[in-house]
Amino acid sequence: MPLAEQLPLTHTSGDDPLSPAELTHIAFMGQGEIAHGILRSIPPERRPMFANKFVLAEVIAAGIRKLRTFLAASAEGEAMKEKDFIDEIVHLFVVTAKEQGTYPRELFESLLLWAEELKKLSLLREALTCYDLAQTLGINKFPQLNVRCLLGKGNLLSVTGKRTDTETLLASLTERPYLIADRNLLPYVYFALGQESLVGGNASLYKRLLFRALRQFSTQLETRRMIVDQITKTYRHFFKVLLDRHVSIPNKFLYVIHRLLFGLVRFRVARVLGMVSAVKYAVLGYVYALNYVLRPAPTLLRANGEHHRSTTEGVSASSSFLITRAMGGIGDFLMMTPALHALRQKYPRSEIVLAIPKRYFPLFQGNADVRLSDIENEQLHLSAYTKWFNFTDCPAARVEARTAPKVKLSRIEVFARSLGIGWLRRMRMDKRPRYVLTPEDRAFQRTFWREHDLDGKIVLAVQLHADEVYRDYPYMKDLIHRLARAYHVLVFDTETIDECEGERIVKVEKLPIRKAFALASGCSLIVAPDSAFVHLAAAFEIPCVALYGPVDGEVRTKHYPKCVYLDVRQKLGCVPCWRNDQIPCALTGLRTSACLADIAIDDICTTVHSLLA
């Protein structure tokens, strides 16, 4: 939600040009240059009181832009001062995160941005320190950033001559592809590992890795062209690839169809007749089949050039399924549960392993459909399983990106289809999320009700914030006070809740997920933005008022009969736009969503009263 709603814009006494709230608001709205100038004018000893993720991230990004400008103008003295200032703000960001015990995405994005800039400045040791610090602080919680960190660090190690370390790092990525969220990065990983193998004197492994890179499914044709060109350079001539007995028949065929595709692109008549498009889709379809339909047991590549098949240690010989997801969020996991249950019903005797970060294990406590595995700390042997479903490369996100803004399939349907659940079984399956309350959960909820004198009263649960700012309802605190006139309200958030006091308001802050969900299960109705509590309400069959904007509430809640979604598509034709947190609002250019701000509190209250009636 807009930080102007969270923090009142009042001036402070003293010499500070603005209050922390005002500076936060400026940074939150993307005014990095202004935020940079203000923070730099504040004495260093007072800067910590202005430190939050929005301010620090915007100031670091703006500082890097200023640094480049100074260097382009040969202003070495100003550039050095700016570099020292950025170093100080990066340090402040790290210290603040450690003190608060939270490590936001913005921190890791800033560390990577600064590391990449330090490398350009030839400050390799400082850049390597940034990469190491990011790993130490837990960048692996963000798979896309983690791969970017590892590739950047690997490149630095290679530049400094530590090729063995580089090969080990890249090989670990090829052995754990389930940690890579963007499938388009896999060809780069294999290609980079191949280059290191070649420089290290292992030409045979280098050649194999070139074809492994070409085999990886990626829709980026320029990447595929780069790999094909490298293969051609390596063998010098097209026909030498075909005559080399060390190149397998499937690899030769893969190379030939790519050469055909890139050869046709040069002919205008082929483009006019649609031949290029037809061949492109045929090539991509064949590569997709190699990876996801005809996939052989994966070969694990070692830095020393050895390769071997994965073992089946610890896994039964009967059919078994591995589902991997290296990131959250909680709502996605809840939406996966109907598909997991359908898979269990389809294969009652098979083992179904769900590999996820351990911090999400509590969501599946008591769920007999799957066996959990820690994706971050356990080596998963892919060939030990009959089938592997990689949800780190999220199938629902791909469907939504491909079909937006006319998305028709819910994530529940996409997850089920991606697990091989047939059309008929999907039509009949229970599409409500599944969540198991334990006796301890129920006892905790009853005790909480007694302690807060809630027995026999109408209690509402309100999720204050979504996981991402663009899905927040900006007037949620005003709504809470309105609802508290008639009902008791539990306000849930993972952070400390400010300015939400009231006789009938109970703040539920920083609770573990199971305890928070246990309390929500005892409520009469749930009000939430597009986030986990909407899906939890469906699991408990609790009436819910869901507030939607960029994402289509009709699609998200289509399987939840007791959920009423509200949006303003009748006023704004751009709703839903299906943007994400990295894409600003098309109407305002801001992180917040204008469409959510237009949902009237009166309409929400009317819907709540109607559902409770």
C-alpha positions in Angstrom: 0.0 0.0 0.0 1.2 3.6 -0.5 3.6 4.5 2.3 1.8 7.8 2.7 -1.0 5.7 4.2 1.4 3.9 6.5 3.5 6.9 7.7 2.0 10.4 8.2 3.9 13.1 6.2 4.7 15.3 9.1 7.9 17.3 9.4 10.4 16.6 12.2 12.1 19.1 14.3 15.8 19.8 13.9 18.0 20.2 10.9 16.6 17.4 8.7 15.2 18.7 5.5 12.4 16.1 5.5 11.0 13.5 7.9 11.8 9.8 7.4 8.2 9.3 6.3 8.5 11.9 3.6 11.8 10.5 2.3 10.3 7.0 2.3 7.4 8.3 0.3 9.7 9.9 -2.3 11.7 6.8 -2.7 8.6 4.5 -2.8 7.3 6.6 -5.7 10.5 5.9 -7.7 12.1 9.4 -7.3 15.6 8.0 -6.8 17.5 11.1 -7.8 15.7 13.2 -5.3 16.0 10.6 -2.5 19.7 10.3 -3.3 20.3 14.1 -2.9 18.3 14.3 0.3 20.0 11.3 2.0 23.4 12.5 1.0 22.7 15.9 2.6 21.9 14.2 5.9 24.8 13.7 8.4 26.1 10.1 8.4 25.3 9.6 12.0 21.6 10.4 11.4 21.1 8.3 8.2 20.1 5.1 10.0 16.8 6.7 11.1 16.0 7.1 7.4 17.1 3.6 6.4 14.5 1.3 4.9 14.5 -0.9 1.8 12.8 1.6 -0.5 15.1 4.5 0.4 18.3 2.5 0.4 17.6 0.7 -2.9 16.6 3.8 -4.8 19.6 5.8 -3.4 22.1 3.0 -4.4 20.6 2.8 -8.0 20.7 6.6 -8.4 24.2 6.7 -7.0 25.4 4.2 -9.6 23.9 6.3 -12.3 25.6 9.4 -11.0 28.9 7.5 -10.7 28.7 6.6 -14.4 28.0 10.2 -15.3 31.1 11.5 -13.4 33.3 8.9 -15.0 32.0 9.7 -18.5 32.9 13.4 -17.8 36.4 12.4 -16.4 35.4 13.9 -13.0 37.6 11.4 -11.1 37.4 13.3 -7.8 33.5 13.4 -7.8 33.4 9.8 -8.9 35.5 8.7 -6.0 33.3 10.6 -3.5 30.2 9.0 -5.0 31.8 5.6 -4.8 32.6 6.1 -1.1 29.0 7.2 -0.5 27.5 4.1 -2.3 29.8 1.9 -0.2 28.5 3.5 2.9 24.8 3.1 1.9 25.4 -0.5 0.9 27.0 -1.1 4.3 24.0 0.6 6.0 21.6 -1.5 4.1 23.3 -4.7 5.3 23.5 -3.5 8.9 19.9 -2.5 8.9 18.8 -5.8 7.5 20.8 -7.7 10.1 19.4 -5.6 13.0 15.8 -6.2 11.8 16.3 -9.8 10.9 14.7 -9.4 7.5 16.5 -9.6 4.2 14.3 -8.2 1.5 14.7 -8.7 -2.3 15.7 -5.1 -2.6 18.8 -5.7 -0.5 20.0 -8.5 -2.8 19.2 -6.6 -6.0 21.3 -3.7 -4.7 24.2 -6.0 -3.8 24.2 -7.5 -7.3 23.8 -4.1 -9.0 26.8 -2.8 -7.0 28.9 -6.0 -7.6 28.3 -5.7 -11.3 29.3 -2.1 -11.3 32.4 -2.8 -9.2 33.5 -5.3 -11.8 33.2 -2.7 -14.6 35.4 -0.5 -12.4 38.0 -3.3 -12.2 37.5 -3.5 -8.5 37.3 -7.3 -8.6 38.0 -8.1 -4.9 35.2 -5.7 -3.8 32.8 -7.2 -6.3 33.6 -10.7 -5.1 32.9 -9.5 -1.5 29.5 -8.3 -2.6 28.7 -11.7 -4.2 29.9 -13.6 -1.2 27.9 -11.3 1.1 24.7 -11.9 -0.9 25.2 -15.7 -0.6 25.9 -15.4 3.2 22.7 -13.4 3.8 20.5 -15.8 1.9 20.1 -14.8 -1.7 19.1 -18.4 -2.5 15.6 -17.5 -1.2 15.2 -15.7 -4.5 16.1 -18.3 -7.2 16.4 -15.8 -10.1 18.7 -13.5 -8.2 20.7 -16.5 -6.9 21.5 -17.7 -10.4 22.5 -14.2 -11.4 24.8 -14.1 -8.4 26.4 -17.5 -9.1 27.0 -16.6 -12.8 28.5 -13.2 -11.8 30.7 -14.8 -9.2 31.7 -17.6 -11.6 32.7 -15.0 -14.2 34.8 -13.1 -11.6 36.6 -16.3 -10.5 37.3 -17.1 -14.1 38.8 -13.7 -14.8 41.0 -14.0 -11.7 42.3 -17.4 -12.9 40.4 -19.6 -10.4 39.0 -21.8 -13.1 38.6 -24.8 -10.9 36.3 -22.9 -8.6 34.4 -21.5 -11.6 33.9 -25.0 -13.1 32.7 -26.4 -9.7 30.2 -23.6 -9.3 28.8 -23.9 -12.8 28.7 -27.7 -12.6 26.7 -27.5 -9.4 24.1 -25.5 -11.3 23.9 -28.0 -14.1 23.4 -30.7 -11.5 20.6 -28.8 -9.7 18.6 -27.3 -12.6 15.5 -27.3 -10.3 17.0 -24.2 -8.6 16.9 -22.2 -11.8 13.6 -20.3 -12.2 14.2 -19.0 -15.7 14.7 -21.9 -18.2 16.2 -19.5 -20.7 19.3 -19.3 -18.4 20.1 -23.0 -18.6 21.7 -22.8 -22.1 24.0 -19.9 -20.8 25.0 -22.1 -17.8 26.0 -25.0 -20.0 27.7 -22.7 -22.5 29.7 -20.9 -19.8 30.8 -24.3 -18.3 31.8 -25.4 -21.7 34.0 -22.4 -22.2 35.7 -23.0 -18.9 36.3 -26.7 -19.8 37.9 -25.7 -23.1 40.2 -23.2 -21.5 41.1 -25.8 -18.9 42.2 -28.2 -21.6 39.1 -30.5 -21.7 38.0 -30.2 -25.3 35.9 -33.4 -25.2 33.7 -32.1 -22.3 33.5 -28.7 -24.0 32.0 -30.3 -27.1 29.5 -32.3 -25.1 28.4 -29.2 -23.2 27.8 -27.3 -26.4 25.3 -29.9 -27.5 23.8 -30.0 -24.0 23.4 -26.2 -24.1 21.6 -26.6 -27.5 19.4 -29.3 -26.1 18.1 -27.1 -23.2 14.6 -25.7 -23.9 14.8 -22.0 -24.4 12.6 -19.8 -26.6 15.3 -17.2 -27.1 16.4 -17.8 -30.7 19.5 -15.5 -30.4 20.8 -17.8 -27.7 20.2 -20.8 -29.8 21.9 -19.1 -32.8 25.0 -18.3 -30.6 25.3 -21.9 -29.6 24.9 -23.2 -33.2 27.5 -20.7 -34.5 29.9 -21.9 -31.7 29.4 -25.5 -32.8 30.1 -24.6 -36.4 33.3 -22.8 -35.4 34.4 -25.7 -33.3 34.1 -28.2 -36.1 35.0 -25.6 -38.8 32.5 -27.0 -41.3 28.9 -28.1 -41.3 29.6 -31.5 -42.8 32.3 -32.3 -40.2 29.7 -32.2 -37.5 27.7 -34.8 -39.4 30.8 -37.0 -40.0 32.2 -36.9 -36.4 31.5 -40.3 -34.9 31.6 -38.8 -31.4 28.5 -36.7 -32.1 25.4 -38.8 -31.4 22.6 -39.1 -34.1 20.1 -37.1 -32.0 22.7 -34.3 -31.5 23.4 -34.3 -35.3 19.7 -34.0 -36.0 19.4 -31.2 -33.4 22.2 -29.3 -35.1 20.8 -29.8 -38.6 17.3 -28.5 -37.9 18.8 -25.5 -36.2 21.0 -24.8 -39.2 17.9 -25.2 -41.4 16.0 -22.7 -39.3 18.7 -20.0 -39.3 19.4 -20.6 -43.0 15.7 -20.0 -43.9 15.7 -16.7 -41.9 18.0 -15.2 -44.6 15.4 -15.8 -47.4 12.6 -13.3 -47.7 10.4 -15.7 -49.6 10.6 -18.2 -46.7 9.5 -15.5 -44.3 6.6 -14.4 -46.5 5.4 -18.0 -47.0 5.5 -18.6 -43.2 8.1 -21.3 -43.6 10.3 -19.7 -40.9 7.6 -19.7 -38.3 6.6 -23.3 -39.1 10.2 -24.6 -38.8 10.8 -22.5 -35.6 7.8 -24.1 -33.9 8.9 -27.5 -35.1 12.4 -27.0 -33.7 11.1 -25.7 -30.4 8.6 -28.5 -30.2 11.3 -31.1 -30.7 13.5 -29.6 -28.1 10.6 -29.3 -25.7 9.9 -33.1 -26.3 13.5 -33.9 -25.6 13.4 -32.2 -22.2 9.9 -32.9 -21.0 8.6 -35.9 -22.9 11.5 -38.1 -24.0 13.8 -37.0 -21.3 16.5 -39.6 -20.4 18.0 -39.9 -17.0 20.1 -36.8 -16.4 23.8 -36.9 -16.6 25.6 -35.0 -13.8 28.6 -33.1 -15.0 31.6 -32.7 -12.7 34.2 -30.0 -12.9 37.0 -32.5 -13.5 35.3 -33.6 -16.7 33.8 -36.8 -15.3 30.2 -37.5 -16.0 27.9 -40.2 -14.7 24.3 -41.2 -14.3 22.4 -40.3 -11.1 21.9 -43.0 -8.6 18.6 -44.2 -7.1 19.9 -44.2 -3.6 17.1 -43.8 -1.1 14.3 -44.1 -3.6 12.2 -47.1 -4.2 12.3 -48.9 -7.5 8.5 -48.4 -8.1 7.2 -45.4 -9.9 7.9 -42.1 -8.2 7.3 -38.5 -8.9 9.5 -35.5 -8.0 8.0 -32.0 -7.9 10.4 -29.1 -7.4 9.8 -25.5 -6.5 12.7 -23.4 -5.2 10.6 -20.3 -4.2 7.3 -19.5 -2.6 4.8 -18.1 -2.3 2.3 -19.4 0.2 -0.7 -18.8 -2.1 0.9 -20.8 -4.9 1.6 -23.7 -2.6 -2.1 -23.7 -1.4 -3.2 -23.6 -5.1 -0.9 -26.6 -5.8 -2.6 -28.8 -3.2 -5.6 -29.8 -5.2 -3.4 -31.0 -8.0 -1.1 -32.9 -5.6 -4.2 -34.7 -4.2 -5.4 -35.6 -7.6 -2.0 -37.0 -8.5 -2.1 -39.0 -5.3 -5.5 -40.4 -6.2 -4.3 -41.2 -9.7 -1.2 -43.0 -8.5 -2.1 -44.3 -5.0 0.9 -46.6 -4.7 3.6 -44.2 -6.0 5.9 -42.0 -4.0 5.3 -38.3 -4.6 8.2 -36.1 -3.4 7.7 -32.4 -3.1 11.1 -30.6 -2.9 10.6 -27.1 -1.5 12.5 -24.7 0.8 12.3 -26.0 4.4 10.6 -22.7 5.6 7.5 -23.8 3.7 7.3 -27.2 5.2 4.6 -26.1 7.8 2.1 -25.6 5.0 2.1 -29.3 4.4 2.0 -30.6 8.0 -0.5 -33.4 8.1 -0.8 -33.6 4.3 -0.5 -37.3 3.4 -0.3 -36.6 -0.4 3.4 -35.9 -0.5 6.8 -36.5 1.1 8.7 -33.3 1.7 12.4 -32.8 0.7 14.5 -29.7 1.4 15.4 -28.4 -2.0 18.1 -26.1 -0.7 20.1 -28.6 1.3 19.5 -32.0 -0.2 21.0 -33.3 -3.5 18.1 -34.5 -5.6 19.0 -37.3 -8.0 16.6 -36.7 -10.9 17.1 -40.0 -12.6 15.8 -41.7 -9.5 12.3 -40.6 -10.3 9.9 -41.8 -13.0 8.9 -38.2 -13.7 10.2 -34.8 -12.7 7.9 -31.7 -12.7 9.9 -28.5 -12.3 7.6 -25.9 -10.8 10.6 -23.6 -10.1 10.1 -22.7 -13.8 6.5 -21.9 -12.9 4.0 -23.3 -15.4 1.3 -21.0 -14.2 3.4 -17.9 -14.7 4.2 -19.1 -18.2 0.5 -19.6 -19.1 -0.4 -16.2 -17.7 2.4 -14.4 -19.5 1.5 -16.1 -22.8 -2.3 -15.4 -22.5 -2.5 -12.1 -20.6 -4.7 -10.1 -20.4 -7.2 -12.7 -21.5 -6.2 -15.4 -19.0 -8.8 -18.1 -18.6 -7.2 -20.9 -16.6 -6.7 -20.6 -12.9 -3.4 -21.6 -11.3 -5.2 -24.6 -9.7 -6.1 -25.8 -13.2 -2.6 -25.1 -14.7 -0.8 -26.9 -11.8 -3.1 -29.9 -12.3 -2.6 -30.0 -16.1 1.2 -29.6 -15.6 1.2 -32.7 -13.3 -0.4 -34.8 -16.0 -3.9 -34.8 -14.6 -6.2 -35.5 -17.5 -9.2 -33.4 -18.6 -11.9 -35.7 -17.1 -10.1 -36.0 -13.8 -9.5 -32.3 -13.7 -13.2 -31.7 -14.2 -14.1 -34.0 -11.3 -11.4 -33.1 -8.8 -12.0 -31.0 -5.7 -10.4 -27.7 -6.6 -10.4 -26.2 -3.1 -7.0 -25.8 -1.5 -6.1 -28.3 1.1 -4.7 -27.4 4.5 -4.7 -29.6 7.6 -5.3 -28.2 11.1 -3.7 -30.2 13.9 -5.1 -30.6 17.4 -2.4 -28.1 18.6 -3.6 -25.6 16.0 -7.2 -25.8 17.2 -6.2 -25.6 20.9 -4.1 -22.5 20.1 -7.1 -20.8 18.4 -9.5 -21.7 21.3 -7.0 -20.3 23.9 -6.6 -17.1 21.9 -10.3 -16.6 21.7 -10.7 -17.0 25.4 -7.8 -14.6 26.2 -9.3 -11.9 24.0 -12.9 -12.5 24.9 -14.0 -13.4 21.4 -16.1 -16.5 22.2 -19.6 -16.2 20.7 -18.8 -13.0 18.7 -18.5 -12.2 15.0 -14.7 -12.1 14.3 -13.3 -10.9 11.0 -9.7 -11.6 9.7 -8.1 -8.9 7.6 -4.8 -9.5 5.9 -3.1 -6.1 6.0 -0.6 -6.5 3.2 0.0 -8.8 0.2 3.5 -10.2 -0.3 4.1 -7.6 -3.1 3.2 -3.9 -2.9 1.4 -3.8 -6.3 -1.4 -6.0 -4.9 -1.9 -4.0 -1.7 -5.2 -2.2 -1.0 -4.1 1.4 0.0 -6.9 2.1 2.4 -6.8 -1.1 4.4 -6.3 0.6 7.7 -9.3 2.9 7.2 -11.3 -0.2 6.2 -10.3 -2.0 9.4 -11.5 0.9 11.5 -14.8 1.0 9.6 -15.3 -2.8 10.1 -14.4 -2.5 13.8 -17.6 -0.4 14.4 -19.7 -3.5 13.9 -17.3 -6.5 14.3 -14.2 -7.7 16.1 -11.3 -7.6 13.7 -8.0 -9.6 13.8 -5.4 -7.8 11.7 -2.7 -10.1 10.3 0.8 -9.1 9.1 4.3 -10.5 9.0 5.7 -7.2 10.2 5.0 -4.8 13.1 1.6 -3.2 12.7 1.5 0.6 13.3 -1.5 2.9 13.6 -4.1 0.3 13.9 -5.5 0.7 17.4 -9.1 0.2 18.4 -11.4 -1.3 21.0 -12.4 -4.2 18.7 -9.1 -4.5 16.9 -6.6 -7.2 17.7 -3.2 -7.0 16.0 -1.7 -10.4 15.1 1.9 -9.6 14.3 4.9 -11.8 13.2 3.2 -15.1 14.1 4.5 -18.4 12.6 2.4 -19.3 9.6 0.6 -22.2 11.3 -0.5 -20.2 14.3 -1.7 -17.3 12.0 -3.7 -19.8 9.9 -5.1 -21.4 13.0 -6.5 -18.1 14.2 -7.9 -17.3 10.7 -9.7 -20.6 10.7 -11.8 -19.5 13.6 -13.0 -16.3 12.0 -16.5 -15.7 10.5 -15.2 -13.9 7.4 -11.9 -13.0 5.8 -11.0 -9.7 4.0 -7.8 -9.8 2.0 -5.9 -8.5 -1.1 -4.8 -11.0 -3.7 -2.7 -13.2 -1.4 -2.6 -16.3 0.7 -5.6 -15.6 3.0 -7.9 -15.7 0.0 -6.9 -19.3 -0.7 -6.9 -20.2 3.0 -10.5 -19.0 3.2 -11.4 -21.4 0.4 -9.6 -24.2 2.2 -11.7 -23.6 5.4 -14.9 -22.7 3.4 -15.0 -19.3 5.2 -16.7 -16.4 3.4 -14.2 -14.1 1.9 -14.1 -10.6 0.3 -11.1 -10.5 -2.0 -9.7 -7.2 -3.3 -8.3 -7.4 -6.8 -6.8 -5.1 -9.5 -3.8 -6.1 -11.7 -4.6 -9.8 -11.4 -8.0 -11.1 -12.5 -10.0 -11.9 -9.4 -12.6 -13.8 -11.5 -9.9 -16.3 -12.6 -8.1 -16.5 -9.2 -11.3 -17.2 -7.3 -13.4 -19.1 -9.8 -13.3 -22.3 -7.8 -14.2 -20.6 -4.4 -18.0 -20.5 -4.1 -17.9 -18.5 -0.8 -15.5 -15.8 -2.1 -16.7 -12.5 -3.6 -14.0 -10.5 -5.4 -14.2 -6.8 -5.9 -12.4 -4.8 -8.6 -13.1 -1.7 -10.8 -13.0 -3.1 -14.3 -16.3 -1.3 -15.0 -14.5 2.0 -14.4 -11.0 1.2 -15.8 -10.7 -0.8 -19.0 -7.1 -1.8 -18.2 -8.3 -4.1 -15.4 -6.9 -6.7 -15.2 -3.5 -5.9 -16.7 -1.6 -8.9 -15.2 1.5 -6.9 -14.4 3.9 -7.9 -11.6 6.0 -6.1 -9.0 8.7 -5.4 -11.5 6.4 -3.6 -13.9 5.0 -0.2 -12.9 1.3 0.8 -13.3 0.7 1.8 -16.9 -1.5 4.7 -15.8 0.7 6.2 -13.1 4.2 4.7 -13.6 4.2 3.9 -9.8 4.6 0.7 -7.9 1.1 1.0 -6.5 -1.9 0.1 -8.5 -4.4 2.9 -9.3 -7.2 0.4 -9.8 -7.0 -0.9 -6.3 -7.2 2.6 -4.9 -10.5 3.1 -6.6 -12.3 0.3 -4.7 -14.6 2.1 -2.4 -14.6 1.2 1.3 -18.4 1.5 1.3 -18.6 -1.2 -1.3 -16.4 -3.5 0.7 -18.4 -3.0 3.9 -21.6 -3.6 2.0 -20.3 -6.9 0.7 -19.1 -7.9 4.1 -22.5 -7.2 5.7 -24.2 -9.1 2.9 -22.1 -12.2 3.3 -22.5 -12.2 7.1 -26.2 -11.7 6.8 
